Amino acid sequence: MLNIKKAKISLFILLVLCFLVAGFFAGQAYREHADHAKEKLEEAAIIKARLERWIDNDN
């Protein structure tokens, strides 16, 4: 009976560690995705500003 209790505790700890590792990698992937989206927005803003200046200079 004692061995079963120890095994349950060990499996629970292992499960918690797996969730922590999975959460870490999910958070890292989310941050990378958010950073990439932010870079794309910044590039789009620069392109928009250049186009507006180009159009204004033509008029």
PDB file of N, CA, C and O in Angstrom:
ATOM      1  N   MET A   1       0.822  -1.196   0.000  1.00  0.00           N
ATOM      2  CA  MET A   1       0.000   0.000   0.000  1.00  0.00           C
ATOM      3  C   MET A   1       0.864   1.257   0.000  1.00  0.00           C
ATOM      4  O   MET A   1       0.527   2.241  -0.659  1.00  0.00           O
ATOM      5  N   LEU A   2       1.948   1.232   0.716  1.00  0.00           N
ATOM      6  CA  LEU A   2       2.821   2.389   0.801  1.00  0.00           C
ATOM      7  C   LEU A   2       3.500   2.667  -0.542  1.00  0.00           C
ATOM      8  O   LEU A   2       3.689   3.823  -0.920  1.00  0.00           O
ATOM      9  N   ASN A   3       3.862   1.606  -1.254  1.00  0.00           N
ATOM     10  CA  ASN A   3       4.506   1.774  -2.560  1.00  0.00           C
ATOM     11  C   ASN A   3       3.555   2.427  -3.566  1.00  0.00           C
ATOM     12  O   ASN A   3       3.987   3.232  -4.391  1.00  0.00           O
ATOM     13  N   ILE A   4       2.284   2.094  -3.504  1.00  0.00           N
ATOM     14  CA  ILE A   4       1.304   2.682  -4.409  1.00  0.00           C
ATOM     15  C   ILE A   4       1.171   4.175  -4.131  1.00  0.00           C
ATOM     16  O   ILE A   4       1.054   4.978  -5.056  1.00  0.00           O
ATOM     17  N   LYS A   5       1.189   4.541  -2.851  1.00  0.00           N
ATOM     18  CA  LYS A   5       1.094   5.955  -2.481  1.00  0.00           C
ATOM     19  C   LYS A   5       2.319   6.722  -2.979  1.00  0.00           C
ATOM     20  O   LYS A   5       2.189   7.839  -3.480  1.00  0.00           O
ATOM     21  N   LYS A   6       3.498   6.130  -2.845  1.00  0.00           N
ATOM     22  CA  LYS A   6       4.719   6.777  -3.324  1.00  0.00           C
ATOM     23  C   LYS A   6       4.688   6.915  -4.846  1.00  0.00           C
ATOM     24  O   LYS A   6       5.117   7.930  -5.394  1.00  0.00           O
ATOM     25  N   ALA A   7       4.187   5.905  -5.508  1.00  0.00           N
ATOM     26  CA  ALA A   7       4.110   5.946  -6.969  1.00  0.00           C
ATOM     27  C   ALA A   7       3.139   7.035  -7.418  1.00  0.00           C
ATOM     28  O   ALA A   7       3.413   7.750  -8.382  1.00  0.00           O
ATOM     29  N   LYS A   8       2.012   7.166  -6.729  1.00  0.00           N
ATOM     30  CA  LYS A   8       1.049   8.210  -7.071  1.00  0.00           C
ATOM     31  C   LYS A   8       1.659   9.596  -6.890  1.00  0.00           C
ATOM     32  O   LYS A   8       1.460  10.481  -7.722  1.00  0.00           O
ATOM     33  N   ILE A   9       2.398   9.780  -5.806  1.00  0.00           N
ATOM     34  CA  ILE A   9       3.038  11.072  -5.544  1.00  0.00           C
ATOM     35  C   ILE A   9       4.078  11.360  -6.615  1.00  0.00           C
ATOM     36  O   ILE A   9       4.162  12.482  -7.115  1.00  0.00           O
ATOM     37  N   SER A  10       4.866  10.358  -6.968  1.00  0.00           N
ATOM     38  CA  SER A  10       5.895  10.539  -7.993  1.00  0.00           C
ATOM     39  C   SER A  10       5.261  10.875  -9.340  1.00  0.00           C
ATOM     40  O   SER A  10       5.750  11.754 -10.051  1.00  0.00           O
ATOM     41  N   LEU A  11       4.187  10.190  -9.696  1.00  0.00           N
ATOM     42  CA  LEU A  11       3.510  10.464 -10.960  1.00  0.00           C
ATOM     43  C   LEU A  11       2.885  11.855 -10.959  1.00  0.00           C
ATOM     44  O   LEU A  11       2.890  12.538 -11.983  1.00  0.00           O
ATOM     45  N   PHE A  12       2.354  12.273  -9.830  1.00  0.00           N
ATOM     46  CA  PHE A  12       1.778  13.608  -9.726  1.00  0.00           C
ATOM     47  C   PHE A  12       2.855  14.680  -9.909  1.00  0.00           C
ATOM     48  O   PHE A  12       2.643  15.664 -10.618  1.00  0.00           O
ATOM     49  N   ILE A  13       3.996  14.487  -9.275  1.00  0.00           N
ATOM     50  CA  ILE A  13       5.104  15.434  -9.418  1.00  0.00           C
ATOM     51  C   ILE A  13       5.584  15.467 -10.865  1.00  0.00           C
ATOM     52  O   ILE A  13       5.870  16.539 -11.400  1.00  0.00           O
ATOM     53  N   LEU A  14       5.673  14.307 -11.496  1.00  0.00           N
ATOM     54  CA  LEU A  14       6.074  14.242 -12.890  1.00  0.00           C
ATOM     55  C   LEU A  14       5.078  14.971 -13.789  1.00  0.00           C
ATOM     56  O   LEU A  14       5.475  15.679 -14.714  1.00  0.00           O
ATOM     57  N   LEU A  15       3.801  14.797 -13.520  1.00  0.00           N
ATOM     58  CA  LEU A  15       2.763  15.474 -14.290  1.00  0.00           C
ATOM     59  C   LEU A  15       2.864  16.990 -14.131  1.00  0.00           C
ATOM     60  O   LEU A  15       2.748  17.727 -15.110  1.00  0.00           O
ATOM     61  N   VAL A  16       3.076  17.448 -12.919  1.00  0.00           N
ATOM     62  CA  VAL A  16       3.219  18.885 -12.667  1.00  0.00           C
ATOM     63  C   VAL A  16       4.440  19.432 -13.407  1.00  0.00           C
ATOM     64  O   VAL A  16       4.369  20.511 -13.995  1.00  0.00           O
ATOM     65  N   LEU A  17       5.538  18.715 -13.385  1.00  0.00           N
ATOM     66  CA  LEU A  17       6.741  19.159 -14.092  1.00  0.00           C
ATOM     67  C   LEU A  17       6.502  19.213 -15.597  1.00  0.00           C
ATOM     68  O   LEU A  17       6.970  20.132 -16.269  1.00  0.00           O
ATOM     69  N   CYS A  18       5.780  18.240 -16.123  1.00  0.00           N
ATOM     70  CA  CYS A  18       5.458  18.243 -17.555  1.00  0.00           C
ATOM     71  C   CYS A  18       4.629  19.467 -17.923  1.00  0.00           C
ATOM     72  O   CYS A  18       4.871  20.094 -18.953  1.00  0.00           O
ATOM     73  N   PHE A  19       3.652  19.809 -17.086  1.00  0.00           N
ATOM     74  CA  PHE A  19       2.836  20.987 -17.349  1.00  0.00           C
ATOM     75  C   PHE A  19       3.664  22.270 -17.254  1.00  0.00           C
ATOM     76  O   PHE A  19       3.443  23.202 -18.027  1.00  0.00           O
ATOM     77  N   LEU A  20       4.598  22.328 -16.335  1.00  0.00           N
ATOM     78  CA  LEU A  20       5.459  23.508 -16.227  1.00  0.00           C
ATOM     79  C   LEU A  20       6.330  23.680 -17.461  1.00  0.00           C
ATOM     80  O   LEU A  20       6.474  24.787 -17.981  1.00  0.00           O
ATOM     81  N   VAL A  21       6.906  22.584 -17.925  1.00  0.00           N
ATOM     82  CA  VAL A  21       7.751  22.641 -19.123  1.00  0.00           C
ATOM     83  C   VAL A  21       6.908  23.011 -20.342  1.00  0.00           C
ATOM     84  O   VAL A  21       7.326  23.837 -21.154  1.00  0.00           O
ATOM     85  N   ALA A  22       5.734  22.411 -20.477  1.00  0.00           N
ATOM     86  CA  ALA A  22       4.850  22.725 -21.601  1.00  0.00           C
ATOM     87  C   ALA A  22       4.426  24.193 -21.554  1.00  0.00           C
ATOM     88  O   ALA A  22       4.379  24.857 -22.590  1.00  0.00           O
ATOM     89  N   GLY A  23       4.121  24.695 -20.380  1.00  0.00           N
ATOM     90  CA  GLY A  23       3.749  26.100 -20.228  1.00  0.00           C
ATOM     91  C   GLY A  23       4.889  27.032 -20.595  1.00  0.00           C
ATOM     92  O   GLY A  23       4.671  28.084 -21.196  1.00  0.00           O
ATOM     93  N   PHE A  24       6.098  26.648 -20.235  1.00  0.00           N
ATOM     94  CA  PHE A  24       7.264  27.468 -20.581  1.00  0.00           C
ATOM     95  C   PHE A  24       7.408  27.579 -22.094  1.00  0.00           C
ATOM     96  O   PHE A  24       7.590  28.673 -22.628  1.00  0.00           O
ATOM     97  N   PHE A  25       7.325  26.438 -22.785  1.00  0.00           N
ATOM     98  CA  PHE A  25       7.499  26.454 -24.231  1.00  0.00           C
ATOM     99  C   PHE A  25       6.331  27.141 -24.930  1.00  0.00           C
ATOM    100  O   PHE A  25       6.527  27.804 -25.948  1.00  0.00           O
ATOM    101  N   ALA A  26       5.141  26.995 -24.408  1.00  0.00           N
ATOM    102  CA  ALA A  26       3.984  27.682 -24.995  1.00  0.00           C
ATOM    103  C   ALA A  26       4.136  29.195 -24.823  1.00  0.00           C
ATOM    104  O   ALA A  26       3.842  29.955 -25.746  1.00  0.00           O
ATOM    105  N   GLY A  27       4.587  29.633 -23.659  1.00  0.00           N
ATOM    106  CA  GLY A  27       4.810  31.059 -23.414  1.00  0.00           C
ATOM    107  C   GLY A  27       5.906  31.617 -24.303  1.00  0.00           C
ATOM    108  O   GLY A  27       5.799  32.734 -24.809  1.00  0.00           O
ATOM    109  N   GLN A  28       6.953  30.841 -24.489  1.00  0.00           N
ATOM    110  CA  GLN A  28       8.045  31.280 -25.348  1.00  0.00           C
ATOM    111  C   GLN A  28       7.567  31.418 -26.794  1.00  0.00           C
ATOM    112  O   GLN A  28       7.908  32.392 -27.466  1.00  0.00           O
ATOM    113  N   ALA A  29       6.793  30.466 -27.272  1.00  0.00           N
ATOM    114  CA  ALA A  29       6.267  30.531 -28.635  1.00  0.00           C
ATOM    115  C   ALA A  29       5.326  31.728 -28.793  1.00  0.00           C
ATOM    116  O   ALA A  29       5.341  32.403 -29.822  1.00  0.00           O
ATOM    117  N   TYR A  30       4.513  31.985 -27.776  1.00  0.00           N
ATOM    118  CA  TYR A  30       3.599  33.139 -27.830  1.00  0.00           C
ATOM    119  C   TYR A  30       4.379  34.450 -27.901  1.00  0.00           C
ATOM    120  O   TYR A  30       4.030  35.343 -28.673  1.00  0.00           O
ATOM    121  N   ARG A  31       5.429  34.564 -27.099  1.00  0.00           N
ATOM    122  CA  ARG A  31       6.236  35.785 -27.111  1.00  0.00           C
ATOM    123  C   ARG A  31       6.902  35.988 -28.467  1.00  0.00           C
ATOM    124  O   ARG A  31       6.954  37.106 -28.979  1.00  0.00           O
ATOM    125  N   GLU A  32       7.411  34.900 -29.049  1.00  0.00           N
ATOM    126  CA  GLU A  32       8.043  35.011 -30.364  1.00  0.00           C
ATOM    127  C   GLU A  32       7.022  35.444 -31.412  1.00  0.00           C
ATOM    128  O   GLU A  32       7.321  36.271 -32.274  1.00  0.00           O
ATOM    129  N   HIS A  33       5.826  34.886 -31.335  1.00  0.00           N
ATOM    130  CA  HIS A  33       4.768  35.243 -32.276  1.00  0.00           C
ATOM    131  C   HIS A  33       4.379  36.714 -32.099  1.00  0.00           C
ATOM    132  O   HIS A  33       4.206  37.434 -33.082  1.00  0.00           O
ATOM    133  N   ALA A  34       4.245  37.148 -30.869  1.00  0.00           N
ATOM    134  CA  ALA A  34       3.879  38.539 -30.596  1.00  0.00           C
ATOM    135  C   ALA A  34       4.975  39.489 -31.071  1.00  0.00           C
ATOM    136  O   ALA A  34       4.677  40.545 -31.630  1.00  0.00           O
ATOM    137  N   ASP A  35       6.230  39.128 -30.857  1.00  0.00           N
ATOM    138  CA  ASP A  35       7.343  39.964 -31.311  1.00  0.00           C
ATOM    139  C   ASP A  35       7.361  40.071 -32.836  1.00  0.00           C
ATOM    140  O   ASP A  35       7.600  41.142 -33.394  1.00  0.00           O
ATOM    141  N   HIS A  36       7.104  38.944 -33.496  1.00  0.00           N
ATOM    142  CA  HIS A  36       7.083  38.941 -34.963  1.00  0.00           C
ATOM    143  C   HIS A  36       5.951  39.823 -35.480  1.00  0.00           C
ATOM    144  O   HIS A  36       6.138  40.580 -36.433  1.00  0.00           O
ATOM    145  N   ALA A  37       4.792  39.729 -34.862  1.00  0.00           N
ATOM    146  CA  ALA A  37       3.651  40.552 -35.274  1.00  0.00           C
ATOM    147  C   ALA A  37       3.952  42.035 -35.047  1.00  0.00           C
ATOM    148  O   ALA A  37       3.576  42.877 -35.862  1.00  0.00           O
ATOM    149  N   LYS A  38       4.623  42.351 -33.952  1.00  0.00           N
ATOM    150  CA  LYS A  38       4.980  43.743 -33.665  1.00  0.00           C
ATOM    151  C   LYS A  38       5.953  44.278 -34.715  1.00  0.00           C
ATOM    152  O   LYS A  38       5.829  45.420 -35.157  1.00  0.00           O
ATOM    153  N   GLU A  39       6.916  43.451 -35.111  1.00  0.00           N
ATOM    154  CA  GLU A  39       7.859  43.862 -36.146  1.00  0.00           C
ATOM    155  C   GLU A  39       7.137  44.118 -37.471  1.00  0.00           C
ATOM    156  O   GLU A  39       7.436  45.088 -38.166  1.00  0.00           O
ATOM    157  N   LYS A  40       6.201  43.258 -37.812  1.00  0.00           N
ATOM    158  CA  LYS A  40       5.445  43.427 -39.053  1.00  0.00           C
ATOM    159  C   LYS A  40       4.629  44.720 -39.021  1.00  0.00           C
ATOM    160  O   LYS A  40       4.535  45.418 -40.030  1.00  0.00           O
ATOM    161  N   LEU A  41       4.041  45.040 -37.872  1.00  0.00           N
ATOM    162  CA  LEU A  41       3.290  46.289 -37.748  1.00  0.00           C
ATOM    163  C   LEU A  41       4.199  47.502 -37.912  1.00  0.00           C
ATOM    164  O   LEU A  41       3.824  48.482 -38.556  1.00  0.00           O
ATOM    165  N   GLU A  42       5.380  47.436 -37.333  1.00  0.00           N
ATOM    166  CA  GLU A  42       6.324  48.538 -37.461  1.00  0.00           C
ATOM    167  C   GLU A  42       6.754  48.714 -38.919  1.00  0.00           C
ATOM    168  O   GLU A  42       6.850  49.839 -39.410  1.00  0.00           O
ATOM    169  N   GLU A  43       7.012  47.595 -39.610  1.00  0.00           N
ATOM    170  CA  GLU A  43       7.390  47.675 -41.022  1.00  0.00           C
ATOM    171  C   GLU A  43       6.251  48.264 -41.852  1.00  0.00           C
ATOM    172  O   GLU A  43       6.483  49.081 -42.743  1.00  0.00           O
ATOM    173  N   ALA A  44       5.025  47.846 -41.556  1.00  0.00           N
ATOM    174  CA  ALA A  44       3.875  48.368 -42.296  1.00  0.00           C
ATOM    175  C   ALA A  44       3.715  49.868 -42.061  1.00  0.00           C
ATOM    176  O   ALA A  44       3.376  50.601 -42.990  1.00  0.00           O
ATOM    177  N   ALA A  45       3.948  50.329 -40.853  1.00  0.00           N
ATOM    178  CA  ALA A  45       3.841  51.761 -40.557  1.00  0.00           C
ATOM    179  C   ALA A  45       4.909  52.547 -41.310  1.00  0.00           C
ATOM    180  O   ALA A  45       4.633  53.639 -41.805  1.00  0.00           O
ATOM    181  N   ILE A  46       6.105  52.014 -41.403  1.00  0.00           N
ATOM    182  CA  ILE A  46       7.184  52.691 -42.137  1.00  0.00           C
ATOM    183  C   ILE A  46       6.829  52.777 -43.618  1.00  0.00           C
ATOM    184  O   ILE A  46       6.996  53.824 -44.243  1.00  0.00           O
ATOM    185  N   ILE A  47       6.338  51.674 -44.172  1.00  0.00           N
ATOM    186  CA  ILE A  47       5.959  51.660 -45.593  1.00  0.00           C
ATOM    187  C   ILE A  47       4.820  52.638 -45.850  1.00  0.00           C
ATOM    188  O   ILE A  47       4.829  53.355 -46.851  1.00  0.00           O
ATOM    189  N   LYS A  48       3.853  52.670 -44.961  1.00  0.00           N
ATOM    190  CA  LYS A  48       2.726  53.600 -45.118  1.00  0.00           C
ATOM    191  C   LYS A  48       3.220  55.047 -45.095  1.00  0.00           C
ATOM    192  O   LYS A  48       2.791  55.859 -45.914  1.00  0.00           O
ATOM    193  N   ALA A  49       4.112  55.373 -44.169  1.00  0.00           N
ATOM    194  CA  ALA A  49       4.637  56.734 -44.081  1.00  0.00           C
ATOM    195  C   ALA A  49       5.403  57.107 -45.344  1.00  0.00           C
ATOM    196  O   ALA A  49       5.288  58.233 -45.828  1.00  0.00           O
ATOM    197  N   ARG A  50       6.186  56.168 -45.883  1.00  0.00           N
ATOM    198  CA  ARG A  50       6.932  56.434 -47.107  1.00  0.00           C
ATOM    199  C   ARG A  50       5.985  56.664 -48.280  1.00  0.00           C
ATOM    200  O   ARG A  50       6.196  57.567 -49.090  1.00  0.00           O
ATOM    201  N   LEU A  51       4.951  55.851 -48.367  1.00  0.00           N
ATOM    202  CA  LEU A  51       3.980  56.025 -49.446  1.00  0.00           C
ATOM    203  C   LEU A  51       3.263  57.367 -49.348  1.00  0.00           C
ATOM    204  O   LEU A  51       3.050  58.037 -50.359  1.00  0.00           O
ATOM    205  N   GLU A  52       2.897  57.754 -48.143  1.00  0.00           N
ATOM    206  CA  GLU A  52       2.228  59.049 -47.961  1.00  0.00           C
ATOM    207  C   GLU A  52       3.136  60.205 -48.362  1.00  0.00           C
ATOM    208  O   GLU A  52       2.692  61.155 -49.007  1.00  0.00           O
ATOM    209  N   ARG A  53       4.409  60.120 -47.979  1.00  0.00           N
ATOM    210  CA  ARG A  53       5.355  61.179 -48.373  1.00  0.00           C
ATOM    211  C   ARG A  53       5.549  61.197 -49.883  1.00  0.00           C
ATOM    212  O   ARG A  53       5.638  62.265 -50.488  1.00  0.00           O
ATOM    213  N   TRP A  54       5.615  60.018 -50.491  1.00  0.00           N
ATOM    214  CA  TRP A  54       5.815  59.913 -51.928  1.00  0.00           C
ATOM    215  C   TRP A  54       4.611  60.523 -52.669  1.00  0.00           C
ATOM    216  O   TRP A  54       4.777  61.245 -53.652  1.00  0.00           O
ATOM    217  N   ILE A  55       3.394  60.219 -52.177  1.00  0.00           N
ATOM    218  CA  ILE A  55       2.183  60.771 -52.798  1.00  0.00           C
ATOM    219  C   ILE A  55       2.144  62.290 -52.618  1.00  0.00           C
ATOM    220  O   ILE A  55       1.807  63.018 -53.552  1.00  0.00           O
ATOM    221  N   ASP A  56       2.489  62.767 -51.418  1.00  0.00           N
ATOM    222  CA  ASP A  56       2.492  64.215 -51.167  1.00  0.00           C
ATOM    223  C   ASP A  56       3.508  64.946 -52.027  1.00  0.00           C
ATOM    224  O   ASP A  56       3.260  66.070 -52.463  1.00  0.00           O
ATOM    225  N   ASN A  57       4.650  64.316 -52.275  1.00  0.00           N
ATOM    226  CA  ASN A  57       5.691  64.947 -53.096  1.00  0.00           C
ATOM    227  C   ASN A  57       5.291  65.004 -54.563  1.00  0.00           C
ATOM    228  O   ASN A  57       5.745  65.887 -55.291  1.00  0.00           O
ATOM    229  N   ASP A  58       4.459  64.087 -55.004  1.00  0.00           N
ATOM    230  CA  ASP A  58       4.009  64.095 -56.399  1.00  0.00           C
ATOM    231  C   ASP A  58       3.003  65.213 -56.651  1.00  0.00           C
ATOM    232  O   ASP A  58       2.906  65.716 -57.771  1.00  0.00           O
ATOM    233  N   ASN A  59       2.265  65.601 -55.638  1.00  0.00           N
ATOM    234  CA  ASN A  59       1.224  66.628 -55.817  1.00  0.00           C
ATOM    235  C   ASN A  59       1.827  67.959 -55.745  1.00  0.00           C
ATOM    236  O   ASN A  59       1.125  68.963 -55.871  1.00  0.00           O
TER     237      ASN A  59
END
